[in-house]
Amino acid sequence: MPVKTVIKRLGHTSASVTPNTYGRWLPKQDREAADVIARLLA
């Protein structure tokens, strides 16, 4: 599923909100990937 779709469905205001909110539940590698994706979509 595209990250932008997830962000939109969750009602987050920016791409960084999603990994910042849920990153604590992800392993380190997933967090790093989420951060990179968030920067690319910002």
mmCIF file of the N, C-alpha and C atoms, coordinates in Angstrom:
data_MODEL
# 
_entry.id   MODEL 
# 
loop_
_atom_site.group_PDB 
_atom_site.id 
_atom_site.type_symbol 
_atom_site.label_atom_id 
_atom_site.label_alt_id 
_atom_site.label_comp_id 
_atom_site.label_asym_id 
_atom_site.label_entity_id 
_atom_site.label_seq_id 
_atom_site.pdbx_PDB_ins_code 
_atom_site.Cartn_x 
_atom_site.Cartn_y 
_atom_site.Cartn_z 
_atom_site.occupancy 
_atom_site.B_iso_or_equiv 
_atom_site.pdbx_formal_charge 
_atom_site.auth_seq_id 
_atom_site.auth_comp_id 
_atom_site.auth_asym_id 
_atom_site.auth_atom_id 
_atom_site.pdbx_PDB_model_num 
ATOM 1   N N  . MET A 1 1  ? 0.847  -1.160 0.000  1.00 0.00 ? 1  MET A N  1 
ATOM 2   C CA . MET A 1 1  ? 0.000  0.000  0.000  1.00 0.00 ? 1  MET A CA 1 
ATOM 3   C C  . MET A 1 1  ? 0.901  1.235  0.000  1.00 0.00 ? 1  MET A C  1 
ATOM 4   N N  . PRO A 1 2  ? 0.611  2.201  -0.841 1.00 0.00 ? 2  PRO A N  1 
ATOM 5   C CA . PRO A 1 2  ? 1.418  3.422  -0.871 1.00 0.00 ? 2  PRO A CA 1 
ATOM 6   C C  . PRO A 1 2  ? 1.376  4.167  0.470  1.00 0.00 ? 2  PRO A C  1 
ATOM 7   N N  . VAL A 1 3  ? 2.524  4.645  0.888  1.00 0.00 ? 3  VAL A N  1 
ATOM 8   C CA . VAL A 1 3  ? 2.627  5.359  2.165  1.00 0.00 ? 3  VAL A CA 1 
ATOM 9   C C  . VAL A 1 3  ? 1.716  6.578  2.187  1.00 0.00 ? 3  VAL A C  1 
ATOM 10  N N  . LYS A 1 4  ? 1.636  7.288  1.073  1.00 0.00 ? 4  LYS A N  1 
ATOM 11  C CA . LYS A 1 4  ? 0.773  8.476  1.030  1.00 0.00 ? 4  LYS A CA 1 
ATOM 12  C C  . LYS A 1 4  ? -0.691 8.111  1.307  1.00 0.00 ? 4  LYS A C  1 
ATOM 13  N N  . THR A 1 5  ? -1.105 6.938  0.859  1.00 0.00 ? 5  THR A N  1 
ATOM 14  C CA . THR A 1 5  ? -2.469 6.485  1.123  1.00 0.00 ? 5  THR A CA 1 
ATOM 15  C C  . THR A 1 5  ? -2.673 6.247  2.613  1.00 0.00 ? 5  THR A C  1 
ATOM 16  N N  . VAL A 1 6  ? -1.707 5.603  3.246  1.00 0.00 ? 6  VAL A N  1 
ATOM 17  C CA . VAL A 1 6  ? -1.782 5.351  4.689  1.00 0.00 ? 6  VAL A CA 1 
ATOM 18  C C  . VAL A 1 6  ? -1.834 6.670  5.450  1.00 0.00 ? 6  VAL A C  1 
ATOM 19  N N  . ILE A 1 7  ? -0.957 7.591  5.083  1.00 0.00 ? 7  ILE A N  1 
ATOM 20  C CA . ILE A 1 7  ? -0.901 8.900  5.744  1.00 0.00 ? 7  ILE A CA 1 
ATOM 21  C C  . ILE A 1 7  ? -2.249 9.610  5.629  1.00 0.00 ? 7  ILE A C  1 
ATOM 22  N N  . LYS A 1 8  ? -2.810 9.580  4.428  1.00 0.00 ? 8  LYS A N  1 
ATOM 23  C CA . LYS A 1 8  ? -4.093 10.242 4.194  1.00 0.00 ? 8  LYS A CA 1 
ATOM 24  C C  . LYS A 1 8  ? -5.213 9.594  5.013  1.00 0.00 ? 8  LYS A C  1 
ATOM 25  N N  . ARG A 1 9  ? -5.251 8.252  5.019  1.00 0.00 ? 9  ARG A N  1 
ATOM 26  C CA . ARG A 1 9  ? -6.299 7.540  5.750  1.00 0.00 ? 9  ARG A CA 1 
ATOM 27  C C  . ARG A 1 9  ? -6.215 7.783  7.248  1.00 0.00 ? 9  ARG A C  1 
ATOM 28  N N  . LEU A 1 10 ? -4.989 7.933  7.764  1.00 0.00 ? 10 LEU A N  1 
ATOM 29  C CA . LEU A 1 10 ? -4.801 8.162  9.190  1.00 0.00 ? 10 LEU A CA 1 
ATOM 30  C C  . LEU A 1 10 ? -5.042 9.616  9.573  1.00 0.00 ? 10 LEU A C  1 
ATOM 31  N N  . GLY A 1 11 ? -5.146 10.482 8.566  1.00 0.00 ? 11 GLY A N  1 
ATOM 32  C CA . GLY A 1 11 ? -5.400 11.889 8.830  1.00 0.00 ? 11 GLY A CA 1 
ATOM 33  C C  . GLY A 1 11 ? -4.172 12.656 9.291  1.00 0.00 ? 11 GLY A C  1 
ATOM 34  N N  . HIS A 1 12 ? -2.996 12.104 9.009  1.00 0.00 ? 12 HIS A N  1 
ATOM 35  C CA . HIS A 1 12 ? -1.771 12.796 9.410  1.00 0.00 ? 12 HIS A CA 1 
ATOM 36  C C  . HIS A 1 12 ? -1.513 13.979 8.488  1.00 0.00 ? 12 HIS A C  1 
ATOM 37  N N  . THR A 1 13 ? -0.948 15.030 9.055  1.00 0.00 ? 13 THR A N  1 
ATOM 38  C CA . THR A 1 13 ? -0.741 16.268 8.307  1.00 0.00 ? 13 THR A CA 1 
ATOM 39  C C  . THR A 1 13 ? 0.525  16.271 7.469  1.00 0.00 ? 13 THR A C  1 
ATOM 40  N N  . SER A 1 14 ? 1.455  15.374 7.762  1.00 0.00 ? 14 SER A N  1 
ATOM 41  C CA . SER A 1 14 ? 2.680  15.290 6.972  1.00 0.00 ? 14 SER A CA 1 
ATOM 42  C C  . SER A 1 14 ? 3.209  13.867 7.004  1.00 0.00 ? 14 SER A C  1 
ATOM 43  N N  . ALA A 1 15 ? 4.123  13.591 6.083  1.00 0.00 ? 15 ALA A N  1 
ATOM 44  C CA . ALA A 1 15 ? 4.697  12.245 5.986  1.00 0.00 ? 15 ALA A CA 1 
ATOM 45  C C  . ALA A 1 15 ? 5.502  11.878 7.219  1.00 0.00 ? 15 ALA A C  1 
ATOM 46  N N  . SER A 1 16 ? 6.016  12.843 7.938  1.00 0.00 ? 16 SER A N  1 
ATOM 47  C CA . SER A 1 16 ? 6.838  12.529 9.114  1.00 0.00 ? 16 SER A CA 1 
ATOM 48  C C  . SER A 1 16 ? 5.999  12.132 10.325 1.00 0.00 ? 16 SER A C  1 
ATOM 49  N N  . VAL A 1 17 ? 4.731  12.502 10.342 1.00 0.00 ? 17 VAL A N  1 
ATOM 50  C CA . VAL A 1 17 ? 3.876  12.174 11.491 1.00 0.00 ? 17 VAL A CA 1 
ATOM 51  C C  . VAL A 1 17 ? 3.714  10.661 11.635 1.00 0.00 ? 17 VAL A C  1 
ATOM 52  N N  . THR A 1 18 ? 3.527  9.962  10.533 1.00 0.00 ? 18 THR A N  1 
ATOM 53  C CA . THR A 1 18 ? 3.265  8.525  10.585 1.00 0.00 ? 18 THR A CA 1 
ATOM 54  C C  . THR A 1 18 ? 4.415  7.753  11.227 1.00 0.00 ? 18 THR A C  1 
ATOM 55  N N  . PRO A 1 19 ? 5.666  7.886  10.730 1.00 0.00 ? 19 PRO A N  1 
ATOM 56  C CA . PRO A 1 19 ? 6.751  7.147  11.395 1.00 0.00 ? 19 PRO A CA 1 
ATOM 57  C C  . PRO A 1 19 ? 7.039  7.659  12.803 1.00 0.00 ? 19 PRO A C  1 
ATOM 58  N N  . ASN A 1 20 ? 6.841  8.957  13.024 1.00 0.00 ? 20 ASN A N  1 
ATOM 59  C CA . ASN A 1 20 ? 7.076  9.488  14.367 1.00 0.00 ? 20 ASN A CA 1 
ATOM 60  C C  . ASN A 1 20 ? 6.063  8.937  15.373 1.00 0.00 ? 20 ASN A C  1 
ATOM 61  N N  . THR A 1 21 ? 4.841  8.693  14.906 1.00 0.00 ? 21 THR A N  1 
ATOM 62  C CA . THR A 1 21 ? 3.792  8.174  15.775 1.00 0.00 ? 21 THR A CA 1 
ATOM 63  C C  . THR A 1 21 ? 3.934  6.680  16.016 1.00 0.00 ? 21 THR A C  1 
ATOM 64  N N  . TYR A 1 22 ? 4.210  5.931  14.966 1.00 0.00 ? 22 TYR A N  1 
ATOM 65  C CA . TYR A 1 22 ? 4.211  4.473  15.056 1.00 0.00 ? 22 TYR A CA 1 
ATOM 66  C C  . TYR A 1 22 ? 5.605  3.856  15.072 1.00 0.00 ? 22 TYR A C  1 
ATOM 67  N N  . GLY A 1 23 ? 6.626  4.663  14.939 1.00 0.00 ? 23 GLY A N  1 
ATOM 68  C CA . GLY A 1 23 ? 7.990  4.155  14.862 1.00 0.00 ? 23 GLY A CA 1 
ATOM 69  C C  . GLY A 1 23 ? 8.440  3.369  16.077 1.00 0.00 ? 23 GLY A C  1 
ATOM 70  N N  . ARG A 1 24 ? 7.901  3.674  17.231 1.00 0.00 ? 24 ARG A N  1 
ATOM 71  C CA . ARG A 1 24 ? 8.320  2.962  18.450 1.00 0.00 ? 24 ARG A CA 1 
ATOM 72  C C  . ARG A 1 24 ? 7.905  1.498  18.420 1.00 0.00 ? 24 ARG A C  1 
ATOM 73  N N  . TRP A 1 25 ? 6.961  1.154  17.542 1.00 0.00 ? 25 TRP A N  1 
ATOM 74  C CA . TRP A 1 25 ? 6.512  -0.230 17.445 1.00 0.00 ? 25 TRP A CA 1 
ATOM 75  C C  . TRP A 1 25 ? 7.276  -1.021 16.393 1.00 0.00 ? 25 TRP A C  1 
ATOM 76  N N  . LEU A 1 26 ? 8.131  -0.344 15.644 1.00 0.00 ? 26 LEU A N  1 
ATOM 77  C CA . LEU A 1 26 ? 8.843  -0.985 14.547 1.00 0.00 ? 26 LEU A CA 1 
ATOM 78  C C  . LEU A 1 26 ? 10.277 -1.298 14.930 1.00 0.00 ? 26 LEU A C  1 
ATOM 79  N N  . PRO A 1 27 ? 10.829 -2.374 14.385 1.00 0.00 ? 27 PRO A N  1 
ATOM 80  C CA . PRO A 1 27 ? 12.257 -2.629 14.577 1.00 0.00 ? 27 PRO A CA 1 
ATOM 81  C C  . PRO A 1 27 ? 13.075 -1.491 13.965 1.00 0.00 ? 27 PRO A C  1 
ATOM 82  N N  . LYS A 1 28 ? 14.317 -1.384 14.365 1.00 0.00 ? 28 LYS A N  1 
ATOM 83  C CA . LYS A 1 28 ? 15.183 -0.281 13.941 1.00 0.00 ? 28 LYS A CA 1 
ATOM 84  C C  . LYS A 1 28 ? 15.236 -0.132 12.417 1.00 0.00 ? 28 LYS A C  1 
ATOM 85  N N  . GLN A 1 29 ? 15.372 -1.211 11.683 1.00 0.00 ? 29 GLN A N  1 
ATOM 86  C CA . GLN A 1 29 ? 15.477 -1.127 10.227 1.00 0.00 ? 29 GLN A CA 1 
ATOM 87  C C  . GLN A 1 29 ? 14.199 -0.581 9.602  1.00 0.00 ? 29 GLN A C  1 
ATOM 88  N N  . ASP A 1 30 ? 13.061 -0.974 10.131 1.00 0.00 ? 30 ASP A N  1 
ATOM 89  C CA . ASP A 1 30 ? 11.804 -0.458 9.611  1.00 0.00 ? 30 ASP A CA 1 
ATOM 90  C C  . ASP A 1 30 ? 11.674 1.029  9.905  1.00 0.00 ? 30 ASP A C  1 
ATOM 91  N N  . ARG A 1 31 ? 12.137 1.451  11.066 1.00 0.00 ? 31 ARG A N  1 
ATOM 92  C CA . ARG A 1 31 ? 12.095 2.878  11.430 1.00 0.00 ? 31 ARG A CA 1 
ATOM 93  C C  . ARG A 1 31 ? 12.955 3.691  10.468 1.00 0.00 ? 31 ARG A C  1 
ATOM 94  N N  . GLU A 1 32 ? 14.149 3.183  10.184 1.00 0.00 ? 32 GLU A N  1 
ATOM 95  C CA . GLU A 1 32 ? 15.039 3.886  9.263  1.00 0.00 ? 32 GLU A CA 1 
ATOM 96  C C  . GLU A 1 32 ? 14.403 3.990  7.874  1.00 0.00 ? 32 GLU A C  1 
ATOM 97  N N  . ALA A 1 33 ? 13.780 2.921  7.421  1.00 0.00 ? 33 ALA A N  1 
ATOM 98  C CA . ALA A 1 33 ? 13.106 2.941  6.132  1.00 0.00 ? 33 ALA A CA 1 
ATOM 99  C C  . ALA A 1 33 ? 11.950 3.925  6.138  1.00 0.00 ? 33 ALA A C  1 
ATOM 100 N N  . ALA A 1 34 ? 11.184 3.960  7.222  1.00 0.00 ? 34 ALA A N  1 
ATOM 101 C CA . ALA A 1 34 ? 10.069 4.899  7.335  1.00 0.00 ? 34 ALA A CA 1 
ATOM 102 C C  . ALA A 1 34 ? 10.553 6.336  7.308  1.00 0.00 ? 34 ALA A C  1 
ATOM 103 N N  . ASP A 1 35 ? 11.668 6.605  7.964  1.00 0.00 ? 35 ASP A N  1 
ATOM 104 C CA . ASP A 1 35 ? 12.221 7.965  7.970  1.00 0.00 ? 35 ASP A CA 1 
ATOM 105 C C  . ASP A 1 35 ? 12.649 8.388  6.564  1.00 0.00 ? 35 ASP A C  1 
ATOM 106 N N  . VAL A 1 36 ? 13.287 7.484  5.856  1.00 0.00 ? 36 VAL A N  1 
ATOM 107 C CA . VAL A 1 36 ? 13.719 7.797  4.482  1.00 0.00 ? 36 VAL A CA 1 
ATOM 108 C C  . VAL A 1 36 ? 12.502 8.079  3.602  1.00 0.00 ? 36 VAL A C  1 
ATOM 109 N N  . ILE A 1 37 ? 11.493 7.249  3.703  1.00 0.00 ? 37 ILE A N  1 
ATOM 110 C CA . ILE A 1 37 ? 10.278 7.442  2.910  1.00 0.00 ? 37 ILE A CA 1 
ATOM 111 C C  . ILE A 1 37 ? 9.612  8.759  3.277  1.00 0.00 ? 37 ILE A C  1 
ATOM 112 N N  . ALA A 1 38 ? 9.558  9.066  4.549  1.00 0.00 ? 38 ALA A N  1 
ATOM 113 C CA . ALA A 1 38 ? 8.947  10.328 4.993  1.00 0.00 ? 38 ALA A CA 1 
ATOM 114 C C  . ALA A 1 38 ? 9.689  11.523 4.414  1.00 0.00 ? 38 ALA A C  1 
ATOM 115 N N  . ARG A 1 39 ? 11.009 11.471 4.411  1.00 0.00 ? 39 ARG A N  1 
ATOM 116 C CA . ARG A 1 39 ? 11.783 12.581 3.837  1.00 0.00 ? 39 ARG A CA 1 
ATOM 117 C C  . ARG A 1 39 ? 11.535 12.708 2.336  1.00 0.00 ? 39 ARG A C  1 
ATOM 118 N N  . LEU A 1 40 ? 11.414 11.575 1.652  1.00 0.00 ? 40 LEU A N  1 
ATOM 119 C CA . LEU A 1 40 ? 11.172 11.603 0.211  1.00 0.00 ? 40 LEU A CA 1 
ATOM 120 C C  . LEU A 1 40 ? 9.803  12.177 -0.121 1.00 0.00 ? 40 LEU A C  1 
ATOM 121 N N  . LEU A 1 41 ? 8.829  11.922 0.728  1.00 0.00 ? 41 LEU A N  1 
ATOM 122 C CA . LEU A 1 41 ? 7.465  12.391 0.467  1.00 0.00 ? 41 LEU A CA 1 
ATOM 123 C C  . LEU A 1 41 ? 7.196  13.784 1.003  1.00 0.00 ? 41 LEU A C  1 
ATOM 124 N N  . ALA A 1 42 ? 8.081  14.307 1.808  1.00 0.00 ? 42 ALA A N  1 
ATOM 125 C CA . ALA A 1 42 ? 7.861  15.624 2.425  1.00 0.00 ? 42 ALA A CA 1 
ATOM 126 C C  . ALA A 1 42 ? 7.978  16.735 1.411  1.00 0.00 ? 42 ALA A C  1 
# 
